[in-house]
Amino acid sequence: MATALILWAELGGFALYMRRARIYDGLHLFKRPEPPDLRALGALLRLGMPMAFSLLMEAGLFVAAALAIGRLGADVVASHQIALNVASVTFMLPLGLAMAITVRVGFAVGRGDTRGVRYAGYSGIALTLLTQSFSTALMLGFPHAIAAIYTNNPRVIALAAQLLVLAGIFQFSDGIQVASAGALRGLKDTRVPMFITAFAYWVVGFPLGLYLGFAQGLGARGVWMGLIAGLSMAALLLFARFVRSARALSLVSDGG
């Protein structure tokens, strides 16, 4: 109920802002209702559905990991939840930067500024790595102290500290993958990234996590190692995709 009320309040707040902000005056958003443009809606779906599927692949990976870890007992589940909560909070920084990268890359594409595309993408990814270095340092340096904020159970703290170290390790790959995906969205490149995320998370990450966690007896640590592998694979392939796309855009511009 509280979540629903917050979401409705957000909707009302955004509507009120768009109603009163001068930047939207010329659009007449609340004065001129127009029939839907099916062609524009189709273009949005073609661009947006692969993005939605990519997000589903990533969210589904963590849900599946939680379900797998659920077989290992209450203390292990609690430690997993602590580490995941900390990682989710720190993920907000690279996620916000990725949205900004999408906007800046898109603006550069609109201007026909291929150098600006590269600058926006690479500088955004570099800034993301800088922010991730702080979260990595915290998780690697103070895992027990962070876990103790959530609970006073010594076993849960010890288990959560192990997972927080692993969460600290994947901060860089998680930042690179979300920032690179944001840069690619600015290029309207969403279809190939969808296949990349599906491969990285569900062909590499999750199966490896199950193998290490259960076949090799590493438990939750093995599942998290699978998460590291999946996120690292996604980071490598998405970054390589952006490098290639930006280079191709430059060659087309120079040739033109």
Residue, then its C-alpha position, 0 to 999 in steps of 0.5 A: m500500500a505504501t509503495a502504491l501511494i508513493l508511486w501515485a504521488e510521484l505521478g502527481g508530482f511529475a504531472l504538476y511539474m510538467r504543467r507548471a514548468r516553463i520549459y514545457d509551455g510550448l508543447h501544450l501537453f495539457k491543452r491539445p490532445e492529439p490522436p495517437d501516432l501509430r508509426a511513432l508508437g511502433a518506433l518506440l516499441r521497437l526501441g523500448m522492448p529490447m531495453a525492457f527485455s534487457l532489464l528483465m534479464e538482469a533483474g531475473l538473474f538476481v531473482a533466480a540467484a535469490l531463489a537458488i540461495g533460498r535452499l541454503g537456509a535462513d542465515v544464508v538468505a539473510s546474508h545474501q539479502i544484506a549484500l544485495n541491499v548494499a549492492s542495490v543502493t550503490f548501483m543507483l549512482p552508475l544507473g543515474l550516470a547511465m541515464a545521463i550518458t544516454v541523453r548526452v550521447g543522444f544529443a551528440v548524435g542529433r548534432g552530428d557530432t561524432r567526437g561528442v558521441r565518443y566523449a560523452g560515452y567514454s567520459g561517462i564510463a570513466l566517471t562511473l568507474l570513479t564512483q564505483s571505486f568508492s563503493t568498492a573500497l567500502m565493501l572491501g575495506f569494511p564488510h563486517a562493519i557494513a553487515a553489522i548495521y543490519t544485524n547483530n547475529p554473528r553468523v549472518i555478519a560473517l556470511a554477509a561480509q564474505l558476500l560483500v567482498l564479492a559484491g565489491i569485486f563486481q562493482f566495476s563490471d556492474g558499472i561498466q555494463v550499465a554505463s555502456a548500455g546507456a551509451l548504446r541506448g543513446l545510439k538507439d542500439t538496443r537489439v544487440p545489447m538485449f542478446i548480449t545481456a541474455f547470453a552473459y546472464w543466462v548462458v554464462g552467469f547463472p549456470l556458472g553460479l549454480y555449478l560453483g554454488f552447488a556442484q562445487g559446494l561453495g554455497a552462496r559464494g559460488v552463486w555470487m561468483g556466477l553473478i560476477a562472471g555474468l556481469s563481467m561478460a556483459a561489461l566486456l561485450l557491451f563496452a566493446r559494442f560501444v567502441r565499435s559503434a562509435r568508431a563506425l559512426s566516426l568512419v561514416s562521418d569522415g567518409g561523408 
